[in-house]
Amino acid sequence: MTGVLAGFALIGAIIAVGYLVGRSGVLGEDASSVLSRLSFFVGAPALLYVTLARSDVGALVDARSLVSYGTSAAMIVVYVLVARFAMRRPAGETVIGGLSAGYVNAGNLGIPIAVYALGGAAAAAPTMIFQLVLLAPASFIVLDLLENRGQGRRLRNALAPLRNPILLASVAGVVSAATHWEPPTIVMAPIETLGGVAVPAMLLAFGISLRGSPLPGRSPVRAQLGLVVVLKSFVQPALAWGLGAAVGLTGEALLAAVVIAGLPTAQNVFTYAVRYDRGVVLARESVLVTTILSVPVVLVAAAVLA
């Protein structure tokens, strides 16, 4: 229990600092956008490369990891189908909404919770890698193509996703892990340092963005927000529980699957929304509401399954 609360307290404290910074205006009106872009173009690619280059590729295909991948993908698919065909929402916003429904905070929240409540950071690593290597790049391909659509440069538009820094970092990290090769210390050290910028920048940007924002549910995206919250906070952990039990997971493995699925929407999604200027309000409110709701969800899962 202590580890779960410590993870949430860490995130809450940095977001609160960001909110105070936003209120003071010390970083200017564009601070949230600048910090989000700093994370997207510099910090996140560096952190992603370091994480992937040192990952255990073989641990990505065990039963618990596959349950995690399946629940995330299922939430995204359900959201996209409902939002696009029932709610008639724009494509770009639908992509961000899908990520909000299935992209869990397996990094800056999942890792400390995994360390203290699940016996080690390895429990969160496969989900984080799956999201960074597959979910995020796939979404960027769609968002990049939407961003460049109608500009009359077909070849340049088609190649736009290949210039995405997170996609490039993902490929480089996977290659390093598969070949068991890592750059020399003189190269890796600055990459690690830059990677340390990613999470604080994301959280500070999110906190700054809360200044002057309406309460969740009062914005025009309340219907989409309601769908995200139901899928992310309740359906995903319940589905992980059911699927995990169905494939024979028990004890700590089942607990890990449910706890990871019960984590809130990752701040990365807000960073991506700001970068592409799609679904920003939906991403911000999704992160805030699901983070609040995930506290009792994760605590109940830990109490019942521990």
N, C-alpha and C positions, 0 to 999 in steps of 0.2 A: 504493500500500500504506500509506503514511504517513497519508493521510487516513482510511482505514478504521480503522486502529488508534487514531487520535486521537479519532474519533467514539465508539468503544467506551470509551476511557479516560475521556472526559468523563462519560459516563453512569455508569460504574462508580464514579468518584470521588464523585459526588453521592449515589448509592445507599449507598455505604459510610459517608458522613457521616450519612445518615438512620439507618442501622443503629446507629451509635455513639450518636446522639441517643436512639434507642429504648432502647438498653442503659442509658443514664444515667438515663432517666426524667425528664429535665429539663422536657419538655413535657407530662408527665402520661400517663395510660393511654389517653386518647381522641385522642392526637395524630394518629395515622394517619387516623382518620375525619374529624377537623376539617380537616386539610390537604387530604384528598381532596374534601371538600365545598367548601372554599375554591376549589380549582381548578375544580370542576364548575360552581359557581354564579357565580364572579367571574372568575378568571383565564382559563379556557378560552374562555368566550364573548367576552371582550375580544380575546384573541389570534386567535380565529377570525374575528371581524369585520375586524380589521386585515388579516389574511392574504387573506381573500376580496375585500375592497374594493379591494385593490391587485393582484389577479391578472389574468392575461391569459386571458379567457374563451375566446378562439379556440384556445389551446394545449391545450385539454382534450379534443380529439377527433382527435388524430393517431394513427397506427398504434401507436406505442410506448405511449401512454397507454391506448388501448383494450385492448392486451394486458395491461397492469397491472390494469385494472378487471376484465377477464374472469377472470384467475387468482384475484384476491381473492374475487370472487363465487362462483367454482367451489368454492373451499375451504370457504366458509361453507355452501354448499348441501350439499356432501358431508357435512360434519360434522353439520349439522342432521338430515339423513336418517338417518345411522347412529346418532347419539345418541338421537334421539327414537323411532325405530321399532325399532332393534335393541337398544340399551341401555336403552330406556324411561326416559330421564332427564327430570326436570321441565322444563317449558317455559322458565322463567326462566333456569335454569342452562344450558339448551341455547342460548339466545340469546347468553349470555356466552361459552360454549364456541365457538360459531360465529365470534364476533368474534375470539376468541383464535387461531383457525385461519387467519383471512384478513385481519385488520386489522394492517397492517404499521407499524412505527415509522418512518414517512416524515418525521416532524417533527424531534424533537430528536436523532435518530440519522441519519435519512435526509438531512437538509440538510447537516450537516458532511461526511458521506461523499460526497454529491453535489458539494459544493464542491471537495473535494480529489481525489476519484477520478474524477468524471464531468464535470468542467469547469464546474460551476455549480449553484446551488441549483434552477434551473428544472427539472432532471431529476426532482426529488422532488416538486415543487409539484403537478402534476396528480393524483398518487396521494393526496396529503394532502388536497387539495380534494375529490376523489371520496369519500373516507372520511368527511370532516367534513360534507359536504353531503348525501350519500345514505345511506351505510352507518350512520353513527351515528344520525341522526334516525329512520331506519326502525326501528332497534333500540329507540330510546327510545319510539316509538309502541307497540310491542309490550310493552315493560317497563312503561310507564305504565299501559296497559290492564290488565295482569296485576296491578299493584300496587293498582289501584282496583277490581278485579273483586270482585263480591259485596257492595259497600258500599251498594247500593240507590239510587245517584244517577246515573242513566243519562246525563243531559245533562252533568253535571260530569265524569263518567268519560270520556265521549267527547271532551270538550274538554281533558282533562289533557295530552295531548301538545303542544297549542298553547301551553301555559305553560312548556314546557321551555326553559331559557335558551340552550342550545346550538342548538336548532332555530331559535329566534327570531334568534339571532346569525347563523346560516347564511343565513336569508332576507334579513336586512338587508345582509349582506356581498355576496351575489349581486346584489341590487338596486343597490347602490353601484357594483359592478364593471360591470354591464350599462349603467348610465346615466352612467358615468364621473364620478360625483359623490362627493366626500369631505367630511365635516364640516370646519368651520374648525379651525385649529390649537388653539384654546383648548378645543375639545371632543375632538379626536383625541389630543392629548398625554396626558391622563389615561387614555384608553382604552389607548393603547400601553403606558403604565407598568403598568397593571393586567394587561395581557396578559403582561408579563414575569414575573408571579407564577406562571403556569400550569405551565410545565415544571419549575422547581425544586420547586414544591409537590408535583407528581405523583411526582417521583423521590424526594424526601424521605419522602413518605408510604409509598412502596413499600419503601424501606430500613427504615423503622421497623417495618413489618409483618413483616419477616423475623425480628425478635427472637422467639425461642422457637418459631418455626415448625419443623415436622418437615422432614427432607430431602425433596426432590421424589421422588415415587414411593412414599413410605411413607404417604401420606394415603389416605383412601377414594376419591379421584378419580383414582387412578393409571391406570385404564383409559381414562377420558376424556382425561387428560393424554397418554397414549401416542398416542391418535388425533390430538390437536392437534399434537404434536411431529412426527409423520410427515408430516401435511399441510403444516404451516407451514414446517418446516425443510428438507424434501426434495422433496415433491411440487410445491409452489408454484414454486420456482425452476426445477425441471426442466420444468414445464409452460410457464413463461414462455420458456424457451429454445426449446422445441419450437414454441410458437405464434409466437414472434417470428421464427424462421427460416421458418416456413410462410407468413407474410405479407410476407416480404421484408426484414426488418430485418437489418442487418449492422453491423459495426464498433461505434462508440460507442452507437448506438441499441439494438442487441441487448444490449450490455454493461449499459446503464442498465436495461433491462427485467428482466434476470436479477438484477442487484444489488438493485434495489428489491424484487423478489419474495423475495429471500433475507434481507431484513431481519427481525428478530424481531417477536414480538407487541408492540404498542405499550403503554406504560404507561397510556395513556388507558383501555384496557380494564379494568385494575385499578381505576381511578378510577370507571368506570361501575358495576363490580361492587359496590364499596363503597357507592355512592350508592343502588343498588336492593337491596342485600343479597342478591344472587343470584350464585352461582358464585364467591365471593370467593377461596376456596382454589384453585380451578381457574385463575382469572385470574392469581393471584400466581405459581403454579408454572409456568404457561405462559410468562409474561414471563421468569422466571429461566432456565428451561431453554432456551428458544428463543434468548435473548440469548447464552448460552454457545455454543450450536451454530452460531449465525449467523456467528461469527468465522471458523471455517475455511471455511464455505460461501461467504461473500462474498469471502474472500481467494482461494479457488480460482477462483471466477468471474472475479475481476479478473485473475488470473494467466493464465487460459486465453483470455479474450476480449479483453483489453486490446490 
